[in-house]
Amino acid sequence: MSILLDKESKVVVQGITGREGAFHTKQMIAYGTSVVAGVTPGKGGLDFERVPVFNTVDMAVREKGADVSCIFVPPPFAADAIMEAASAGIRLIACITEGIPVLDMVKVMAFLKGLDVVLIGPNCPGIISPGKAKVGIMPGSIHREGSIGVLSRSGTLTYEVVDQLTKSGLGQSTCIGIGGDPIVGSSFIDLLMKFKDDPQTKGVVLIGEIGGTAEEEAAEYIKADFPKPVIAFIAGQSAPPGRRMGHAGAIISGGQGKAQDKIDALKKAGITVQLNLGTIGKTAVGVMG
Amino acid sequence: MKLHEYQAKDVFRKYGIPVPNGQIIASSDQTSRAIQTIQGPPWVIKAQIHAGGRGKAGGVKLAHNPYEAVTAVESMLGKKIVTRQTGADGVTVNQVLLEEGLDIERELYLSMVVDRAGRIPSMIFSQAGGMDIEEVAARTPQRIFKERVDPASGWMPYNGRNLVYRLDPLPSPNALKGLLSVMDGLCRLFSALDCSLVEINPLIVTRDGRVVALDAKMTIDDNALFRQREMLELDDPREKDPLEQMAEKYNLNYIRLGGNIGAMVNGAGLAMATMDVIKMAGAEPANFLDVGGGANEEMITKGFEIILKDRRVKAILINIFGGILRCDVLSRGVVAAAAKTSIRVPLIVRLEGTNVDEGREILRKSDLKFLVAKDLSEAAELVARQVS
């Protein structure tokens, strides 16, 4: 088992003919992901890497049975693409696009309410269940199948952690970048609840950063209701307030979102907080190996 | 993107939110005209800078006669002002706003933000106007009232009533009407202009029962600027660090900090974590630089040039975890930058991920002098040793 994504997942890539979409479609196929369709409005009927391209997600679902979508659509059109996927019956959407206006995401979240769909991202590397499938842009080679779940608000920081885990002999069940925007589809808690029920996952590494209160909320949930060991890392301990540190959501504002507050909340919940990124792999072996 | 107070107040006017009459002054010879045009004395003279905390730093002055007005303008215009948000260097005041002084009966607080946890815009209202709202929220949270805006319906009259009828004592019927209208206007402009924050502190009730926005803070969502061209034109580059401006031009995420270790990293999270590691090793980062997941050779070159331009930098750490950005691309960019500028400080390189061997080979074959770190911990220690 793993969560959300496995060998049976049938993936449609929205924006398959764009530069990023094309490159990563090849990578996903090379990893063994079953990419059954692509969507680019106006290019329906074409083939890309032997993947049929459709004009709409609806057609991709009806003709190819796609149930997972990976979105590479540019920011002005991404909210529309998410809603299109959800309305077509896609059950898992990974939106890689960075730069979606936050008020567009407000609309998207209202739209998704009540629908049976999980949105990962936006502004994220996607999701990978090592050895089974990857939907997103992470380098597949650094992952190894195993029993650690990884949740993160960042991309390359996640690769760093996963690389250390793998080199320390700890494989991963599923790794998910939840996204660096102020509003993301799935919170740490939404996904922890899935890891809780996944027998393959023995423990979780949670990678947070400054901005918002997602880590504090996760800490409360873990303390109350998450029985597996968790290690946390928070990026941005040296970040100044009021500055946006690359990610749209990584900003200390109104006295909220400080790294120290998050670290304190996590520690108070009994979670191992790793302060030095350089040795997180070793710590993971100690706690979960 | 932040707006100046006077720019935000121009926007307020368009959305029916009353603001004091005022005039912008960019050179001191415009003062006499301003005091002839604007009713007074008293007048209020306010430095137009993006940083908060100007009131306590001499950036807001009351003038009771024309002489005081001229003196107040001259004390600010062209001068540096240091507030708790500017850093020790301060910022230069390029413009001041001269406004009519109003007779204040009551000071309130009103703002609108996107509530991240609720994933919805929300309006925040408080009786504790004119104070540091963060402090009010921390000490007396019961004095802060919130109302979430349903994205389907938008701001409804009941939302406003839920807020204003919590005031104690209740203001006059006229003032109540004024408050409801300001809230409605605020919500409309917030969504129409893709704001991430609009704050009116204080929102005042005058002795004659008018509701007026005495101050205005407004931030536009950077991600929405592609469809907010009119707002984009209000951008004031003078408020930004020159190196940050240069970085912006090349689509690099660069923030100048106080230390002396320059850092170049791919990805925002890893860049933050690298700063943290530098600090933990006993040194101070000079900057945050995220060259992005999809950086090309030119962006790397420019990023490296920006770091080299910062005179305080005593050592440079390059930390790349190659994913989409391949290590060979990174190496070529660094070598190209080094060919243009002489590197006068030690360079520590830590490469990992896609095409790492090719990347290392390119660096080795160049005549660049650098130290290789095998992992992140070693990289930070090496860097710290260079400056200790």
Interface residues (C-beta under 8 A of the other chain):
Chain A: E20 F23 P75 P76 G99 I100 P101 V102 L103 D104 M105 V106 K107 M109 A110 P125 I137 M138 P139 I142 S152 R153 S154 G155 T156 L157 T158 Y159 E160 D163 G180 P182 I183 I207 E209 I210 G211 G212 T213 A214 E217 F233 A235 G236 Q237 S238 A239 P240 G242 R243 R244 M245 G246 H247 A248 G249 A250 S253 G254 G255 L275 N276 L277 G278 T279
Chain B: Q85 V113 V114 R116 A117 R119 I120 P121 I133 E134 A137 A138 D150 P151 A152 S191 D194 S196 L197 D221 D222 N223 A224 F226 R227 N253 I255 L257 V265 N266 G267 A268 G269 L270 A271 M272 A273 T274 M275 D276 V277 I278 K279 M280 P285 F288 D290 G293 G294 F321 G322 G323 I324 E352 G353 T354 D375 L376 S377 E378 A380
